[in-house]
Amino acid sequence: VQLVESGGGLVQPGGSLRLSCSASGNLLLAHTMGWYRQATGKQRELVVIVESWGQTNFADSVKGRFTVSGENAGNTIHLYMDSLKPEYTAVYYCNRVQGSQTYWGQGTQVTVSS
């Protein structure tokens, strides 16, 4: 299973970005996909998890600011990030869990700065 991310970059505080992640390879119908982020010097933390049947679970810190959508039977997900704050600066990683296996993307840098 491979995860390919896109969409990171530099954005001013209050701005918006969209991250995308597409999964390919030996994909199972039952899975979760999601996004985590890791700021410099901090542990990786959950941003959102998307169940294969569509249920989403957002971290409290991003509720009301981030939304997520899926396509291709949930094997591609888009993270829409609005009202971005400098503390959201981090490397964002796509994640997929299926069966007993966990997969990670290579990460995409999001920098929120004026």
Phi and psi restraints in degrees (value plus and minus 20) as a CYANA .aco file:
   2 GLN   PHI    -141.3  -101.3
   2 GLN   PSI     121.4   161.4
   3 LEU   PHI    -139.0   -99.0
   3 LEU   PSI     106.3   146.3
   4 VAL   PHI    -138.3   -98.3
   4 VAL   PSI     102.2   142.2
   5 GLU   PHI    -124.6   -84.6
   5 GLU   PSI     135.0   175.0
   6 SER   PHI    -173.7  -133.7
   6 SER   PSI     141.0   181.0
   7 GLY   PHI      88.4   128.4
   7 GLY   PSI     -20.8    19.2
   8 GLY   PHI     -93.3   -53.3
   8 GLY   PSI     157.4   197.4
   9 GLY   PHI     136.9   176.9
   9 GLY   PSI    -185.4  -145.4
  10 LEU   PHI    -121.4   -81.4
  10 LEU   PSI     113.1   153.1
  11 VAL   PHI    -163.4  -123.4
  11 VAL   PSI     128.9   168.9
  12 GLN   PHI     -97.5   -57.5
  12 GLN   PSI     134.4   174.4
  13 PRO   PHI     -73.8   -33.8
  13 PRO   PSI     116.9   156.9
  14 GLY   PHI      68.9   108.9
  14 GLY   PSI     -29.5    10.5
  15 GLY   PHI    -103.2   -63.2
  15 GLY   PSI    -193.2  -153.2
  16 SER   PHI    -151.8  -111.8
  16 SER   PSI     132.6   172.6
  17 LEU   PHI    -165.2  -125.2
  17 LEU   PSI     135.7   175.7
  18 ARG   PHI    -141.8  -101.8
  18 ARG   PSI     108.2   148.2
  19 LEU   PHI    -126.6   -86.6
  19 LEU   PSI     123.6   163.6
  20 SER   PHI    -147.7  -107.7
  20 SER   PSI     129.9   169.9
  21 CYS   PHI    -161.7  -121.7
  21 CYS   PSI     107.6   147.6
  22 SER   PHI    -140.2  -100.2
  22 SER   PSI     112.4   152.4
  23 ALA   PHI    -121.6   -81.6
  23 ALA   PSI     123.3   163.3
  24 SER   PHI    -163.8  -123.8
  24 SER   PSI     145.7   185.7
  25 GLY   PHI      89.1   129.1
  25 GLY   PSI    -166.4  -126.4
  26 ASN   PHI    -103.6   -63.6
  26 ASN   PSI      64.0   104.0
  27 LEU   PHI    -113.4   -73.4
  27 LEU   PSI     117.4   157.4
  28 LEU   PHI    -121.8   -81.8
  28 LEU   PSI     129.7   169.7
  29 LEU   PHI     -84.0   -44.0
  29 LEU   PSI     -61.6   -21.6
  30 ALA   PHI    -106.3   -66.3
  30 ALA   PSI      95.6   135.6
  31 HIS   PHI    -182.7  -142.7
  31 HIS   PSI     148.3   188.3
  32 THR   PHI    -144.7  -104.7
  32 THR   PSI     128.7   168.7
  33 MET   PHI    -148.5  -108.5
  33 MET   PSI     137.4   177.4
  34 GLY   PHI    -192.2  -152.2
  34 GLY   PSI    -195.7  -155.7
  35 TRP   PHI    -148.0  -108.0
  35 TRP   PSI     118.5   158.5
  36 TYR   PHI    -144.2  -104.2
  36 TYR   PSI     143.6   183.6
  37 ARG   PHI    -159.6  -119.6
  37 ARG   PSI     132.2   172.2
  38 GLN   PHI    -158.1  -118.1
  38 GLN   PSI      93.4   133.4
  39 ALA   PHI    -105.0   -65.0
  39 ALA   PSI     138.8   178.8
  40 THR   PHI     -78.0   -38.0
  40 THR   PSI     106.4   146.4
  41 GLY   PHI      59.9    99.9
  41 GLY   PSI     -14.9    25.1
  42 LYS   PHI    -142.8  -102.8
  42 LYS   PSI     146.0   186.0
  43 GLN   PHI     -98.5   -58.5
  43 GLN   PSI     135.2   175.2
  44 ARG   PHI     -86.5   -46.5
  44 ARG   PSI     117.3   157.3
  45 GLU   PHI    -152.1  -112.1
  45 GLU   PSI     134.1   174.1
  46 LEU   PHI     -90.5   -50.5
  46 LEU   PSI     118.5   158.5
  47 VAL   PHI    -126.3   -86.3
  47 VAL   PSI     -74.3   -34.3
  48 VAL   PHI    -177.7  -137.7
  48 VAL   PSI     125.8   165.8
  49 ILE   PHI    -140.2  -100.2
  49 ILE   PSI     115.5   155.5
  50 VAL   PHI    -137.8   -97.8
  50 VAL   PSI      98.0   138.0
  51 GLU   PHI     -95.3   -55.3
  51 GLU   PSI     136.9   176.9
  52 SER   PHI     -84.2   -44.2
  52 SER   PSI     -41.6    -1.6
  53 TRP   PHI    -112.9   -72.9
  53 TRP   PSI     -15.0    25.0
  54 GLY   PHI      88.5   128.5
  54 GLY   PSI     -34.3     5.7
  55 GLN   PHI     -85.6   -45.6
  55 GLN   PSI     119.5   159.5
  56 THR   PHI    -141.4  -101.4
  56 THR   PSI     128.8   168.8
  57 ASN   PHI    -153.2  -113.2
  57 ASN   PSI      93.1   133.1
  58 PHE   PHI    -118.5   -78.5
  58 PHE   PSI     128.7   168.7
  59 ALA   PHI     -84.9   -44.9
  59 ALA   PSI     125.5   165.5
  60 ASP   PHI     -77.6   -37.6
  60 ASP   PSI     -52.7   -12.7
  61 SER   PHI     -87.1   -47.1
  61 SER   PSI     -37.6     2.4
  62 VAL   PHI    -138.3   -98.3
  62 VAL   PSI     -22.1    17.9
  63 LYS   PHI     -79.3   -39.3
  63 LYS   PSI     115.0   155.0
  64 GLY   PHI      66.9   106.9
  64 GLY   PSI     -34.3     5.7
  65 ARG   PHI    -129.7   -89.7
  65 ARG   PSI     -54.4   -14.4
  66 PHE   PHI    -130.8   -90.8
  66 PHE   PSI     123.9   163.9
  67 THR   PHI    -152.2  -112.2
  67 THR   PSI     145.2   185.2
  68 VAL   PHI    -160.2  -120.2
  68 VAL   PSI     126.0   166.0
  69 SER   PHI    -156.5  -116.5
  69 SER   PSI     140.9   180.9
  70 GLY   PHI    -153.4  -113.4
  70 GLY   PSI     139.8   179.8
  71 GLU   PHI    -170.5  -130.5
  71 GLU   PSI     152.7   192.7
  72 ASN   PHI      37.8    77.8
  72 ASN   PSI      31.1    71.1
  73 ALA   PHI      37.9    77.9
  73 ALA   PSI      11.4    51.4
  74 GLY   PHI      60.7   100.7
  74 GLY   PSI     -11.2    28.8
  75 ASN   PHI    -109.1   -69.1
  75 ASN   PSI     -24.3    15.7
  76 THR   PHI    -148.6  -108.6
  76 THR   PSI     110.1   150.1
  77 ILE   PHI    -148.4  -108.4
  77 ILE   PSI     127.8   167.8
  78 HIS   PHI    -141.3  -101.3
  78 HIS   PSI     111.9   151.9
  79 LEU   PHI    -128.5   -88.5
  79 LEU   PSI      99.0   139.0
  80 TYR   PHI    -121.2   -81.2
  80 TYR   PSI      99.5   139.5
  81 MET   PHI    -134.5   -94.5
  81 MET   PSI      97.3   137.3
  82 ASP   PHI    -136.4   -96.4
  82 ASP   PSI     142.9   182.9
  83 SER   PHI      29.6    69.6
  83 SER   PSI      29.5    69.5
  84 LEU   PHI     -87.6   -47.6
  84 LEU   PSI     125.0   165.0
  85 LYS   PHI    -138.4   -98.4
  85 LYS   PSI     133.6   173.6
  86 PRO   PHI     -75.6   -35.6
  86 PRO   PSI     -51.9   -11.9
  87 GLU   PHI     -91.8   -51.8
  87 GLU   PSI     -25.4    14.6
  88 TYR   PHI    -105.7   -65.7
  88 TYR   PSI     -22.7    17.3
  89 THR   PHI     -81.4   -41.4
  89 THR   PSI     105.7   145.7
  90 ALA   PHI    -197.0  -157.0
  90 ALA   PSI     150.3   190.3
  91 VAL   PHI    -109.2   -69.2
  91 VAL   PSI     106.9   146.9
  92 TYR   PHI    -121.6   -81.6
  92 TYR   PSI     109.0   149.0
  93 TYR   PHI    -135.8   -95.8
  93 TYR   PSI     113.6   153.6
  94 CYS   PHI    -101.5   -61.5
  94 CYS   PSI     125.4   165.4
  95 ASN   PHI    -155.7  -115.7
  95 ASN   PSI     121.8   161.8
  96 ARG   PHI    -157.6  -117.6
  96 ARG   PSI     115.7   155.7
  97 VAL   PHI    -144.4  -104.4
  97 VAL   PSI     107.6   147.6
  98 GLN   PHI    -167.7  -127.7
  98 GLN   PSI     113.9   153.9
  99 GLY   PHI      39.8    79.8
  99 GLY   PSI    -151.1  -111.1
 100 SER   PHI    -120.6   -80.6
 100 SER   PSI     -10.9    29.1
 101 GLN   PHI    -125.5   -85.5
 101 GLN   PSI     122.4   162.4
 102 THR   PHI    -140.7  -100.7
 102 THR   PSI     113.8   153.8
 103 TYR   PHI    -144.2  -104.2
 103 TYR   PSI     128.0   168.0
 104 TRP   PHI    -148.3  -108.3
 104 TRP   PSI     126.1   166.1
 105 GLY   PHI    -100.0   -60.0
 105 GLY   PSI     158.8   198.8
 106 GLN   PHI     -99.8   -59.8
 106 GLN   PSI     -34.0     6.0
 107 GLY   PHI      74.4   114.4
 107 GLY   PSI     126.4   166.4
 108 THR   PHI    -155.0  -115.0
 108 THR   PSI     113.0   153.0
 109 GLN   PHI     -99.6   -59.6
 109 GLN   PSI     111.6   151.6
 110 VAL   PHI    -139.5   -99.5
 110 VAL   PSI     102.5   142.5
 111 THR   PHI    -142.2  -102.2
 111 THR   PSI     102.8   142.8
 112 VAL   PHI    -130.6   -90.6
 112 VAL   PSI      87.7   127.7
 113 SER   PHI    -178.2  -138.2
 113 SER   PSI     128.5   168.5
